[in-house]
Amino acid sequence: MTQTVITVGLVQMTSGKAVQPNLRAAEAAIKRCVEQGATTVLLPEMFVCLGVKNQVEIAQTQCQKGGPVRSQLSALAKDFKVNIIAGSMPLMSSVEDKVLAACLVFAADGSEVCQYDKVHLFDVDVSDNKGRYRESDTFIAGTQSKTVSLDGTLYGLSVCYDLRFPELYQQYQKQSCQVVTVPSAFTYTTGQKHWLTLLKARAIETQSFVMAANQVGTHEDGRITWGQSIVINPDGEIVGELDSEKAGELVVELDLELCQKIRQSMPLLKHKRL
Ligand SMILES: O=C(O)CNC(=O)[C@H](CS)NC(=O)CCC(=O)C(=O)O
C-alpha cells in the first residue's frame, strides 16, 4: 500500500578500515532506527570500510554476491523488516584491479532490489590534512542513474560527490522521485563550506525530499569527515539534522504529499525550456 507519511532513518558513523566492526556498528544503528519507527534506513558512503587500500580484496572476499556483507545486510533487512539503502561498498567491476562504489538496496523481505554505482569520482585536491583525493586510482565510475520503489515511494539514488552534478538529480525529477538519497563521506573542509547549500539546492530544484547520511569525525586513515546528516523537504526546509561531531541516528517523518503540493503550485517540470 502506498503511504503518504513515511518514517525514515539515517545513520551517521565513523567507519574504520575493518569490515566486521563497521557492520556491527551499522547493525546496532539500524536497530535503534527501527525501534524509533523507521521503515527505511540510509547508511553513509563506504560504511563497510573507509580509507582502505585493499578495496579489490574486500570486494572479492567480503562484498561478493552471497558473501558475508551482503548476506548480513539481507538478514538484517528481513529480521527487522526494514528497507536498507546501503550507502556504498566496493563491488567487483569488469575492469581488473578496479571496483565500483555501489549503493545496494535491500527490501524489507531481505531481497536485493537495486544497485547504483557512483557516477562521479572524487579526484580532487582539498586544503585539508590529506590534501589529495584520487578516487579513480581504485574505483571505476558508474554510468547510469537508478531509481528504486520501496513500499510505493520512489527513491533516486546517488553517492557523495555526485551531489555537485545537478543533471543527475534532474533525471530523478523527471521521473517524479519523491526522495533522493545522498550517502556521503564529505570532507570536513568541503562539508563545512558546501554541504548544506548543495543539499538544499537539490531539494528545491527537484521538489523532492533529500536524505543525506554522512560519515563523521576522524577516521583511521586520518581523514576528517563533516557529519551533519540531514533531511530536507521539497520546500528547502530542514526536517531534521545531526551535528558535525559524533555518530548517531536521525529518524524523521516525511509527508510525501508535500512533493505534490509544491509541484502543483510551482510546476518547474512543466516550465522547463532547455
Ligand atoms: O575512499 C573511501 O574510502 C570512501 N570514499 C570517499 O571518501 C569519497 C571518495 S574519496 N569521498 C567523496 O566523494 C567526498 C566528496 C566531497 O567531500 C566533496 O564533494 O566535497
The ligand as a Tripos MOL2 file, in Angstrom:
@<TRIPOS>MOLECULE
LIG
   20    19     1     0     0
SMALL
NO_CHARGES

@<TRIPOS>ATOM
      1 O1         37.6050    6.4690   -0.2620 O.co2     1 LIG1
      2 C1         36.9000    5.9580    0.6070 C.2       1 LIG1
      3 O2         37.2890    5.0890    1.3950 O.co2     1 LIG1
      4 C2         35.4900    6.4490    0.7490 C.3       1 LIG1
      5 N1         35.1340    7.3610   -0.2690 N.am      1 LIG1
      6 C3         35.1830    8.6890   -0.1420 C.2       1 LIG1
      7 O3         35.5580    9.1940    0.8970 O.2       1 LIG1
      8 C4         34.7820    9.5420   -1.3190 C.3       1 LIG1
      9 C5         35.8130    9.3970   -2.4080 C.3       1 LIG1
     10 S1         37.4550    9.7990   -1.9140 S.3       1 LIG1
     11 N2         34.6450   10.9040   -0.9020 N.am      1 LIG1
     12 C6         33.9540   11.8330   -1.5770 C.2       1 LIG1
     13 O4         33.3660   11.5980   -2.6360 O.2       1 LIG1
     14 C7         33.9430   13.2080   -0.9030 C.3       1 LIG1
     15 C8         33.2490   14.2930   -1.6880 C.3       1 LIG1
     16 C9         33.4350   15.6110   -1.0500 C.2       1 LIG1
     17 O5         33.8960   15.7270    0.0720 O.2       1 LIG1
     18 C10        33.0530   16.8430   -1.7940 C.2       1 LIG1
     19 O6         32.4030   16.7620   -2.8660 O.co2     1 LIG1
     20 O7         33.3770   17.9270   -1.3010 O.co2     1 LIG1
@<TRIPOS>BOND
     1     1     2 2
     2     2     3 1
     3     2     4 1
     4     4     5 1
     5     5     6 1
     6     6     7 2
     7     6     8 1
     8     8     9 1
     9     8    11 1
    10     9    10 1
    11    11    12 1
    12    12    13 2
    13    12    14 1
    14    14    15 1
    15    15    16 1
    16    16    17 2
    17    16    18 1
    18    18    19 2
    19    18    20 1
@<TRIPOS>SUBSTRUCTURE
     1 LIG1         1 GROUP 0 **** ****
